[in-house]
């Protein structure tokens, strides 16, 4: 949420400058951290695999 506000504020400040001053400026926009999202998804998948393994171990111990 803060990154979106920062991007909006930066854009608003750049638009207050004269056109000659903004000719060579670029505004870095909000970017989604894809690596962190993939790492989080990987952690959830790994947790699900371990939970499934624990359930299988409990089933095997119950049948023996």
C-alpha positions in Angstrom: 0.0 0.0 0.0 2.9 2.3 0.8 4.6 1.6 -2.5 1.4 2.5 -4.4 1.1 5.8 -2.5 4.8 6.6 -3.1 4.4 6.0 -6.8 1.3 8.2 -6.9 3.1 11.0 -5.0 6.2 10.8 -7.2 4.0 11.0 -10.3 2.1 14.0 -8.9 5.4 15.8 -8.1 6.8 15.2 -11.5 3.7 16.6 -13.1 4.1 19.8 -11.3 7.4 20.5 -13.0 7.6 22.4 -16.3 7.5 20.4 -19.5 11.1 21.2 -20.4 12.3 19.9 -17.1 10.4 16.6 -17.4 11.6 15.8 -20.9 14.4 13.4 -19.7 12.9 12.2 -16.4 11.5 8.8 -16.0 9.3 7.7 -13.2 10.0 4.2 -11.8 6.6 2.7 -11.2 5.4 0.1 -8.7 6.9 -3.3 -9.4 5.6 -6.6 -8.0 8.4 -8.6 -6.3 8.0 -11.8 -8.3 10.9 -13.5 -6.6 9.4 -13.1 -3.2 6.0 -14.3 -4.3 7.6 -17.4 -5.9 9.6 -18.0 -2.7 6.4 -17.8 -0.6 4.5 -20.1 -2.8 7.4 -22.6 -2.7 7.4 -22.4 1.1 3.7 -23.2 1.2 4.1 -26.1 -1.3 6.9 -27.5 0.8 4.8 -27.2 4.0 2.0 -29.0 2.2 4.3 -31.8 1.1 5.6 -32.2 4.6 2.1 -32.3 6.1 1.1 -35.0 3.6 4.2 -37.0 4.6 3.3 -36.7 8.3 -0.3 -38.0 7.4 1.2 -40.9 5.5 3.5 -41.8 8.4 0.6 -41.8 10.8 -1.4 -44.0 8.5 1.5 -46.5 8.2 2.1 -46.6 11.9 -1.6 -47.2 12.5 -1.7 -50.2 10.1 1.4 -51.9 11.5 
